[in-house]
Amino acid sequence: MTTSAEALPHGELVAAIADAVRAVPEVDDLHGGALGEVATLLPGERIPGLRLRDDAWEVHVTLVWGASVASSAASVRRALAGLAGERPIHVVVEDFARPATS
């Protein structure tokens, strides 16, 4: 069941977005930007990698090594579609995780 953003309190919405992004297989984690400037602030907590505005959402991520940027961004948008409603979702790929060493 998907829930619209308007139905959730802000803190729960941020947590739902972060969980949905991290569940995308190509996403290693959220990324706070080069200087940690991309974040959503909650009481007593800072969630890096999310900039949520009324008109659009920005999601900054680190992808797993070898993931396709275009396909991964589309996967993130699909994962958030039920929460975002009509808001555009801008996916910014900040980095790739280092490949696993054997």
Residue pairs with C-beta under 8 A, 6 or more apart in sequence:
2 81
2 82
2 83
3 16
3 82
3 83
4 82
4 83
4 85
5 13
5 83
5 84
5 85
5 87
6 85
8 16
8 83
10 42
11 42
11 43
13 52
13 83
14 40
14 42
14 47
14 50
14 52
15 47
16 83
17 50
17 52
17 57
17 59
17 80
17 83
18 30
18 47
18 49
18 50
20 79
20 80
20 83
21 27
21 30
21 49
21 50
21 59
21 61
21 76
21 79
21 80
22 29
22 30
23 79
24 72
24 75
24 76
24 79
25 64
25 75
26 63
26 64
26 67
26 68
26 71
26 72
26 75
27 61
27 62
27 63
27 64
27 72
27 75
27 76
28 61
28 62
28 63
28 64
28 96
28 97
29 49
29 61
29 62
29 97
30 47
30 48
30 49
30 50
30 59
30 60
30 61
30 62
31 38
31 48
31 49
31 60
31 61
31 62
31 94
31 95
32 38
32 39
32 48
32 49
32 60
33 48
33 49
33 60
33 94
34 94
36 48
38 48
38 49
38 50
38 51
38 58
38 60
38 92
39 46
39 47
39 48
39 49
39 50
39 51
40 46
40 47
40 50
40 51
40 52
41 47
48 60
49 59
49 60
49 61
50 57
50 58
50 59
50 60
51 57
51 58
51 60
52 58
54 87
55 87
55 88
56 87
56 88
56 89
56 90
57 80
57 84
57 87
57 88
57 89
57 90
58 90
58 92
59 76
59 80
59 89
59 90
59 91
59 92
60 92
60 94
61 72
61 76
61 91
61 92
61 93
61 94
62 93
62 94
62 95
62 96
62 97
63 69
63 72
63 93
63 95
63 96
63 97
64 96
64 97
65 96
65 97
65 98
65 99
65 100
66 96
66 99
67 96
69 93
72 91
72 93
73 91
73 93
76 89
76 91
77 89
77 91
80 89
81 89
